[in-house]
Amino acid sequence: MNLVLDIVSPWMPHLMLAPIALPMLTAALMLLLREERQRLKLTLNMLSTLLGLVVAIALLLWAHQPGTASAMGVYLASNWQAPFGIVLALDRLSAMMLVLSSTVALASIVFAAARWHRAGVHYHPLFQFQLMGLSGAFLTADLFNLFVFFEIMLAASYGLLLHGSGRQRVQSGLHYIAINLAASSLFLIGVSMLYGITGTLNMADLARSIALVADADRGLLHAAAAILATAFLIKAAVWPLNFWLVPAYGAATAPVGALFALMTKVGIYTILRLWTLLFGSEAGASALFGSAWLIGGGMVTMAFGAIGMLGSSRLTHMAGFAAILSSGTLLAATGFGQNLLTASLLYYLPSSTLAVAALFLVADLVERWRSEDARHAAPDDDDDDAPFLAPDLKTYVGLRLDVSDEVLIGRAIPAAAALLGLGFMVCTLVIAGLPPLSGFVGKLAMLTALLNPLGLGSSAGHQPGAQGWMLFGLLIATGLLALIALTRAGIRTFWAESGRGTPQLRVAEGLPIAVLLCACAVLAAQADPVIRYTQATANALHAPATYIDAVMSAAPKPGPVTPAPEDAQ
């Protein structure tokens, strides 16, 4: 730990720019390469993503320095003091989200290496631009640049969703683009109104200004915040604004679906960041504004996601509804504004994201296995299959990626059906919140926080209230519904059918699934230090003075001193 800090500290705060600059430069380089250079692009994509993960882990260790309540990194990109210049801010929450996004991205690109990256053009630059947008959204400290990074992320996601072509992807992609353009318009309207009221878009400066807004403008402030929150809630897939998610994520190729599991968490992150910063206990008359809407919308979204899982027959649709269920759980818990509950939801956030991403990958392999015999018996004339491209950009005819003379990423793994079944079972345990994995630990922590908001032994006589009991019941009920839905799908897939061939599972497909699910196991095995980390994160979120002071007091670096003529002589 000390060795890592000794290496990282001299590079701070400039190292904070790496998660944004690295994918941007990698994407720019790949755009200069001809599309026939697929292997080179794949190699660059993997190396860049792996290096981004290493940088993210280094930033997380720096942000969680022992003996400090909150280690804040502030980078003045234009060397102008806040609130006038571009500011990047790093704390425990943004560092955790960087590690999570880099982990899922690395698993996604390794899985895509087996076949999906050749299903269209410009996959690798779009992938890196997506990472650039995600990293920028987690690091930026002002609303204008948050909008910029959101648009970079969304523009890349449009291309990734359409990767592989096909009628279903195009249809779902058009719906996805339309709803996100509407959300972006609401984002701009809300930001414009906030700027007109407060005169600033810097998050820390906004936090200082909220309590000082005149009473006559308080209603307009709340209207601006509500419009802005609606844009974020669309991205977080809250009901009834989530009709686009399941068709879009289900139509996307498997590695893209896994990467998109992060997209809803960007909305959750933004709401958690801005709500605790702008409408915390120090916001005066606006303190905890919108909490009832977050709790109510989150709980309805939880019920919608669980019922959707129960009514789905396709695994990719179940994975989409599982992402909605996860988002609803996080939103409802956020709305309570309780320190211990926030720490619990921050533990649950990476666990559920990793499991949903793994389920998208498992679903692709299972559906390919189930449909293989049917395709041989009745050839499908539909045009929804992805056209895999040869190095000369011509479509392969009758391509099979599981023949024995494939390279390592194309060889089948023995006992593939058992490995697929094990992966599916672990996804089920985490999503349903069953022991002994991290989903259970996260839900148990949230249930405990609801019953003991002041901590064990310090909450005597405290009642959760109607909303608390409703969330308590929903956490248990939605877990039960998810268990029923996934168990039924597992029985239908792995037990009910006989006489089927052996699935072809390649190393590049099995490895990322194993890594994602092992990460869930590590979260469970290391639950104590992880929860201490999330508790420290929650403490900083609910006491934002450290964030505000660090951003607003960051001083520009002095420029080089030009010697006077007489000094030069």
Protein Blocks (a to p, Z undefined) as FASTA:
>chain_A
ZZmmmmmmmmpcklmmmmmmmmmmmmmmmmmpcfklmmlmmmmmmmmmmmmmmmmmmmmm
mmmcghiabdcddddfkopacfkbccddddfklmmmmmmmmmmmmmmmmmmmmmmmmnpg
hklmmmmmmmmmmmmmmmpccfklmmmmmmmmmmmmmmmmmgogajklmmmmmmmmmmmm
mmmmmmmmmmmmmmmmnopabfklmmmmmmmpcfklmmmmmmmmmmmmmmmmmmnopafk
lmmmmmmmmmpcfklmmmmmmmmmmmmmmmmmmmmmmmmmknojmgoghklmmmmmmmmm
mmmmmmmmmmpcbfklmmmmmmmmmmmmmmmmmmnopaklmmmmmmmmmmmmmmmmmmmm
mmmmmmmmmmmmmmmmmccfbfkbccdddfkopacehiafkbfkbcfklpccehklmmmm
mmmmmmmmmmnopafbfklmmmmmmmmmmmmmnoghilghiaebjmlmmmmmmmmmmmmm
mmmmmmmmmmmmmmmpghiacddddfklmmmmmmmmmmmmmmmmmmmmmmmmmmmmmmmm
mmmmlmmmmmmmpccddddddddfklmZZ
